[in-house]
Amino acid sequence: MRVLARGFALMGRERDGLRQPGSDQARGIALLLAAILGFTLMDATAKHLTQLYHPAQVVWARFVGNLLIFALIFRGAMLPLLRTRQPGTQFARALMQLGSVVLFFTSLQYIGLAEATAIMDLNPVLITLGAALFLGERIGPRRLAGIGVALVGAMLIIRPGLGVFQPAALLPLAGAFTYAAGALLTRIVRADSVATSVMWSAVVGSIATSLVVPFFWQPIAMGDLWAFALLAIFGTASQYLLVRAFSAAEAGVLAPFGYTGLIWAGIWGWLFFGQLPDRWTIAGAAVIVGAGLYVWSREARATRKEPCATTDPR
């Protein structure tokens, strides 16, 4: 807990897009890999819990647990961290991130972890498209083609119009869009510290889910408390590792390693739930990853002055 406290204290002094001089790229990659591992373990824990409890209760536990850990870390500094010049934008950003978690966790009731993760991994190319449409960033025909190919990859996994199609597969697809919206709003509020943005997400998520969860509440079995605790711990620790990774290395260096989450999701799906992705899911994931790497390479060539590092909302 003391390590997390020191890390989040640094978050309060850092701004999105800033990099420490002489940063160690290898250390940043290692931190990112650890963060992705933690997030996929959180997702696997959420999938386990959504088989036993309503997703609303699982999402509530994720945000409230996150907030309780922040309360231990920040103590009296929580209210000052909520100060922002753009409260409306921060609120909208937090709602988008809440939506991503709700959609993703709900989908885990019905589809495999690898499938849901692969579809959610559309978000990097959607962020690029959204930045062009809403933030005025330039996008060329090659990047636009990469975005189109990524959507084709998602369709390979979802397979609409075929007998194997599950409507639940549309949930992580919608989650990818809300995640991208949250990331774009994060760009707009980047004058705030990362700690401020993270705190807004935790507070808004906790309040919103607390209003809803009484309608779906069921008593938590003592034997499941460990899973609820791990949900909060994995989420908080992974956020910390992610922020430290982007403080140590450039976003352009780290971007391709984010797709290691697909590997972990496949492993956890097989190990814990006996679910192996089919050939269409593997093919679709490969298309999404390839398109994402292509768009990333075009972004890296176009600009190295203003990389965007956003935290995973899950």
C-alpha positions as CSV (number, residue, x, y, z in Angstrom):
1,M,0.0,0.0,0.0
2,R,2.9,2.4,0.7
3,V,4.3,1.7,-2.7
4,L,1.0,2.6,-4.3
5,A,0.7,5.7,-2.1
6,R,4.1,7.0,-3.4
7,G,3.1,6.2,-7.0
8,F,-0.2,7.9,-6.8
9,A,1.4,10.9,-5.1
10,L,3.6,11.3,-8.1
11,M,0.5,11.1,-10.3
12,G,-0.8,14.2,-8.6
13,R,2.3,16.1,-9.9
14,E,2.4,14.7,-13.4
15,R,0.4,15.8,-16.5
16,D,-0.7,13.7,-19.4
17,G,1.9,13.9,-22.2
18,L,4.9,14.7,-20.0
19,R,7.9,12.4,-19.9
20,Q,10.7,12.2,-17.4
21,P,14.2,13.0,-18.8
22,G,16.4,9.9,-19.3
23,S,13.4,7.5,-18.9
24,D,14.1,3.8,-19.2
25,Q,12.2,2.4,-22.1
26,A,12.7,-1.2,-21.1
27,R,11.4,-0.4,-17.6
28,G,8.3,1.2,-19.1
29,I,7.7,-1.8,-21.3
30,A,8.0,-4.1,-18.2
31,L,5.6,-1.9,-16.2
32,L,3.1,-1.9,-19.1
33,L,3.2,-5.7,-19.5
34,A,2.6,-6.0,-15.7
35,A,-0.3,-3.6,-16.0
36,I,-1.9,-5.5,-18.9
37,L,-1.5,-8.8,-17.0
38,G,-3.2,-7.2,-14.0
39,F,-6.1,-5.9,-16.0
40,T,-6.7,-9.3,-17.6
41,L,-6.7,-10.9,-14.2
42,M,-9.3,-8.3,-13.1
43,D,-11.4,-9.2,-16.2
44,A,-11.1,-12.9,-15.4
45,T,-12.2,-12.3,-11.8
46,A,-15.1,-10.2,-13.1
47,K,-16.1,-13.0,-15.4
48,H,-16.1,-15.4,-12.4
49,L,-18.2,-13.1,-10.4
50,T,-20.7,-12.3,-13.1
51,Q,-21.6,-16.0,-13.2
52,L,-22.7,-15.7,-9.6
53,Y,-23.9,-12.1,-9.2
54,H,-25.6,-9.5,-11.4
55,P,-23.1,-7.4,-13.4
56,A,-24.4,-4.2,-11.7
57,Q,-23.2,-5.6,-8.3
58,V,-19.8,-6.6,-9.8
59,V,-19.3,-3.2,-11.4
60,W,-20.3,-1.5,-8.1
61,A,-17.7,-3.6,-6.2
62,R,-15.1,-2.6,-8.8
63,F,-15.6,1.1,-8.4
64,V,-16.4,1.2,-4.6
65,G,-13.3,-1.0,-3.9
66,N,-11.3,1.4,-6.1
67,L,-12.5,4.4,-4.1
68,L,-11.8,2.8,-0.8
69,I,-8.2,2.1,-1.8
70,F,-7.9,5.7,-3.0
71,A,-9.3,6.9,0.4
72,L,-6.5,4.9,2.2
73,I,-3.9,6.3,-0.1
74,F,-4.9,10.0,-0.4
75,R,-6.7,10.4,2.9
76,G,-7.3,14.2,3.4
77,A,-6.2,15.0,-0.2
78,M,-9.2,13.4,-1.9
79,L,-11.3,16.6,-2.0
80,P,-8.5,18.8,-3.3
81,L,-7.8,16.3,-6.1
82,L,-11.4,16.6,-7.3
83,R,-10.8,20.3,-8.2
84,T,-10.9,20.9,-11.9
85,R,-11.6,23.7,-14.3
86,Q,-13.7,21.4,-16.5
87,P,-16.1,19.5,-14.1
88,G,-18.6,18.9,-16.9
89,T,-16.0,17.3,-19.1
90,Q,-14.6,15.3,-16.3
91,F,-18.1,14.1,-15.4
92,A,-18.8,13.1,-19.0
93,R,-15.4,11.3,-19.2
94,A,-16.1,9.4,-16.0
95,L,-19.6,8.3,-17.4
96,M,-18.0,7.0,-20.6
97,Q,-15.5,5.0,-18.6
98,L,-18.2,3.7,-16.4
99,G,-20.2,2.7,-19.5
100,S,-17.2,0.8,-20.8
101,V,-16.9,-1.2,-17.6
102,V,-20.6,-1.9,-17.5
103,L,-20.7,-3.1,-21.1
104,F,-17.6,-5.2,-20.9
105,F,-18.4,-6.9,-17.6
106,T,-22.0,-7.6,-18.7
107,S,-20.7,-9.2,-21.9
108,L,-18.6,-11.6,-19.8
109,Q,-21.8,-13.3,-18.7
110,Y,-22.5,-14.5,-22.2
111,I,-19.3,-14.7,-24.3
112,G,-15.7,-15.8,-23.8
113,L,-13.0,-13.6,-22.2
114,A,-10.9,-13.8,-25.3
115,E,-13.7,-12.8,-27.6
116,A,-14.8,-9.8,-25.5
117,T,-11.2,-8.6,-25.1
118,A,-10.5,-8.9,-28.9
119,I,-13.6,-6.8,-29.7
120,M,-12.7,-4.2,-27.0
121,D,-9.2,-3.9,-28.6
122,L,-10.9,-1.9,-31.4
123,N,-10.5,1.2,-29.2
124,P,-7.1,2.4,-30.5
125,V,-8.3,2.8,-34.0
126,L,-11.6,4.2,-32.9
127,I,-9.7,6.8,-30.9
128,T,-7.8,7.8,-34.0
129,L,-11.0,8.1,-35.9
130,G,-12.7,10.1,-33.1
131,A,-9.7,12.5,-32.9
132,A,-10.1,13.3,-36.5
133,L,-13.9,13.8,-36.3
134,F,-14.2,15.7,-33.1
135,L,-10.8,17.1,-32.2
136,G,-9.8,18.3,-35.7
137,E,-6.7,16.0,-35.9
138,R,-5.7,15.1,-39.5
139,I,-6.4,11.5,-40.8
140,G,-5.2,10.3,-44.1
141,P,-6.7,7.6,-46.4
142,R,-4.2,5.0,-45.1
143,R,-5.2,5.5,-41.5
144,L,-8.9,5.5,-42.5
145,A,-8.2,2.1,-44.3
146,G,-6.7,0.7,-41.1
147,I,-9.8,1.7,-39.2
148,G,-12.0,0.0,-41.7
149,V,-9.9,-3.2,-41.6
150,A,-10.1,-3.3,-37.8
151,L,-13.9,-3.1,-38.0
152,V,-13.9,-6.0,-40.5
153,G,-11.9,-7.9,-37.9
154,A,-14.6,-7.2,-35.3
155,M,-17.2,-8.5,-37.7
156,L,-15.3,-11.7,-38.2
157,I,-15.6,-12.3,-34.4
158,I,-19.2,-11.1,-34.1
159,R,-20.3,-12.7,-37.4
160,P,-23.7,-10.9,-37.7
161,G,-26.3,-12.6,-39.8
162,L,-24.8,-16.1,-39.1
163,G,-26.3,-18.8,-36.8
164,V,-23.3,-18.4,-34.4
165,F,-24.1,-14.7,-33.9
166,Q,-24.7,-13.7,-30.2
167,P,-26.3,-10.3,-29.5
168,A,-24.1,-10.1,-26.4
169,A,-21.1,-9.7,-28.7
170,L,-22.4,-6.2,-29.5
171,L,-21.8,-5.2,-25.8
172,P,-18.0,-5.1,-26.0
173,L,-18.3,-3.4,-29.4
174,A,-20.3,-0.6,-27.8
175,G,-17.8,-0.7,-24.9
176,A,-15.0,0.0,-27.4
177,F,-16.8,3.1,-28.6
178,T,-17.5,4.4,-25.1
179,Y,-13.9,3.7,-24.1
180,A,-12.7,5.7,-27.2
181,A,-15.0,8.6,-26.2
182,G,-13.6,8.5,-22.7
183,A,-10.1,8.6,-24.1
184,L,-10.9,11.6,-26.3
185,L,-12.4,13.4,-23.3
186,T,-9.2,12.6,-21.4
187,R,-7.3,14.5,-24.1
188,I,-9.5,17.5,-23.5
189,V,-9.0,17.5,-19.7
190,R,-5.3,16.7,-19.8
191,A,-4.5,20.0,-18.0
192,D,-5.7,18.1,-14.9
193,S,-3.4,15.7,-13.2
194,V,-3.8,12.0,-13.8
195,A,-4.7,11.6,-10.2
196,T,-7.6,14.0,-10.6
197,S,-9.0,12.1,-13.6
198,V,-8.6,8.8,-11.8
199,M,-10.4,10.2,-8.7
200,W,-13.3,11.5,-10.8
201,S,-13.7,8.1,-12.4
202,A,-13.8,6.4,-9.0
203,V,-16.2,8.9,-7.4
204,V,-18.7,9.1,-10.3
205,G,-18.6,5.4,-10.8
206,S,-19.2,4.7,-7.1
207,I,-22.1,7.1,-6.8
208,A,-23.8,6.0,-10.0
209,T,-23.5,2.3,-9.3
210,S,-24.6,2.8,-5.7
211,L,-27.9,4.3,-6.9
212,V,-28.5,1.3,-9.1
213,V,-27.1,-1.7,-7.2
214,P,-29.9,-1.9,-4.6
215,F,-32.3,-3.1,-7.4
216,F,-30.0,-6.1,-8.2
217,W,-28.4,-6.7,-4.8
218,Q,-27.9,-10.2,-3.5
219,P,-26.1,-11.2,-0.3
220,I,-22.4,-11.8,-0.9
221,A,-21.2,-15.2,0.2
222,M,-18.2,-15.3,2.6
223,G,-16.5,-17.6,0.1
224,D,-16.7,-14.9,-2.6
225,L,-15.2,-12.0,-0.6
226,W,-11.7,-12.8,-1.9
227,A,-12.8,-12.4,-5.5
228,F,-14.4,-9.0,-4.8
229,A,-11.3,-7.9,-3.0
230,L,-9.1,-9.0,-5.9
231,L,-11.3,-7.1,-8.3
232,A,-10.4,-3.8,-6.6
233,I,-6.8,-4.7,-6.0
234,F,-6.1,-5.8,-9.5
235,G,-7.8,-2.7,-10.9
236,T,-6.1,-0.2,-8.7
237,A,-2.6,-1.8,-9.0
238,S,-2.9,-2.0,-12.7
239,Q,-3.9,1.6,-13.1
240,Y,-0.8,2.6,-11.0
241,L,1.5,0.4,-13.2
242,L,0.0,1.8,-16.3
243,V,0.6,5.4,-15.3
244,R,4.2,4.6,-14.2
245,A,4.8,2.9,-17.5
246,F,3.8,5.9,-19.5
247,S,5.9,8.1,-17.2
248,A,9.0,5.9,-17.9
249,A,8.7,5.3,-21.7
250,E,7.1,7.0,-24.7
251,A,3.6,6.0,-25.7
252,G,4.7,5.1,-29.2
253,V,7.1,2.6,-27.8
254,L,4.5,1.1,-25.5
255,A,1.5,1.0,-27.8
256,P,2.1,-2.4,-29.5
257,F,2.6,-4.2,-26.2
258,G,-1.0,-3.4,-25.2
259,Y,-2.1,-6.2,-27.4
260,T,-0.5,-8.8,-25.1
261,G,-3.8,-8.6,-23.3
262,L,-5.3,-10.8,-26.0
263,I,-2.8,-13.6,-25.2
264,W,-3.5,-13.4,-21.4
265,A,-7.3,-13.3,-22.0
266,G,-7.0,-16.5,-24.1
267,I,-4.9,-18.2,-21.4
268,W,-7.3,-17.2,-18.6
269,G,-10.3,-18.2,-20.6
270,W,-8.9,-21.6,-21.2
271,L,-7.4,-22.1,-17.8
272,F,-10.3,-20.9,-15.6
273,F,-13.4,-21.4,-17.8
274,G,-12.4,-24.0,-20.3
275,Q,-13.1,-21.7,-23.2
276,L,-10.9,-21.7,-26.2
277,P,-11.4,-19.0,-28.9
278,D,-12.5,-20.5,-32.3
279,R,-10.6,-19.9,-35.5
280,W,-12.8,-17.0,-36.5
281,T,-12.1,-15.2,-33.2
282,I,-8.3,-15.8,-33.7
283,A,-8.5,-14.6,-37.3
284,G,-10.5,-11.5,-36.3
285,A,-8.2,-10.7,-33.4
286,A,-5.2,-11.0,-35.8
287,V,-6.9,-8.5,-38.2
288,I,-7.6,-6.1,-35.3
289,V,-4.1,-6.3,-34.0
290,G,-2.6,-5.9,-37.5
291,A,-4.8,-2.9,-38.2
292,G,-4.1,-1.4,-34.8
293,L,-0.3,-1.7,-35.3
294,Y,-0.6,-0.2,-38.8
295,V,-2.6,2.8,-37.5
296,W,-0.1,3.2,-34.6
297,S,2.9,3.2,-37.0
298,R,1.2,5.9,-39.1
299,E,0.6,7.9,-35.9
300,A,4.2,7.5,-34.8
301,R,5.4,8.8,-38.1
302,A,3.0,11.7,-38.2
303,T,3.8,13.1,-34.8
304,R,6.1,12.3,-31.9
305,K,5.5,15.6,-30.1
306,E,2.1,14.8,-28.4
307,P,1.5,11.2,-27.7
308,C,-1.7,10.3,-25.8
309,A,-1.5,8.1,-22.7
310,T,-4.9,7.2,-21.2
311,T,-5.6,4.8,-18.4
312,D,-7.7,1.6,-18.9
313,P,-11.2,2.2,-17.5
314,R,-12.0,-1.3,-16.7
